């Protein structure tokens, strides 16, 4: 009696081979998914940092533009708007007569910088802000703040602006 099939004519895979191929395919797919998640997380982190830096640049530009139109300024600590200090979380810009024409103040409730009307100056969430009179150049306002880049990291920004008049 002859066998119906010889071992040479056998086609297809055994169950063990199929299980090995399925397992290897699963490992490759899990690895690709992990790489994708890592790249996606890095992209989002980078995008948040860029947004924080752009918002910080906008905030610096806003302070600089307002300060350059003033003739004088007064730094104070909230809520005492009338007592000048060398460092504080409030900045009053004054005209030539000493009248306040614009204010920048720390808004503790919204964690941001507010203007004279109480409106947010930027959408950026800040951790702190500090204005200071420059000891070398008395017509210069120094300011520093920490911005949250929405990933838990803080971006430190320091700058200064000199009054135009």
HELIX and SHEET records of a PDB file:
HELIX    1   1 UNK A    7  UNK A    9  5                                   3    
HELIX    2   2 UNK A   15  UNK A   68  1                                  54    
SHEET    1   A 4 UNK A  72  UNK A  76  0                                        
SHEET    2   A 4 UNK A  90  UNK A  94 -1                                        
SHEET    3   A 4 UNK A 100  UNK A 107 -1                                        
SHEET    4   A 4 UNK A 112  UNK A 114 -1                                        
SHEET    1   B 4 UNK A  87  UNK A  88  0                                        
SHEET    2   B 4 UNK A 126  UNK A 133 -1                                        
SHEET    3   B 4 UNK A 140  UNK A 148 -1                                        
SHEET    4   B 4 UNK A 154  UNK A 162 -1                                        
END                                                                             
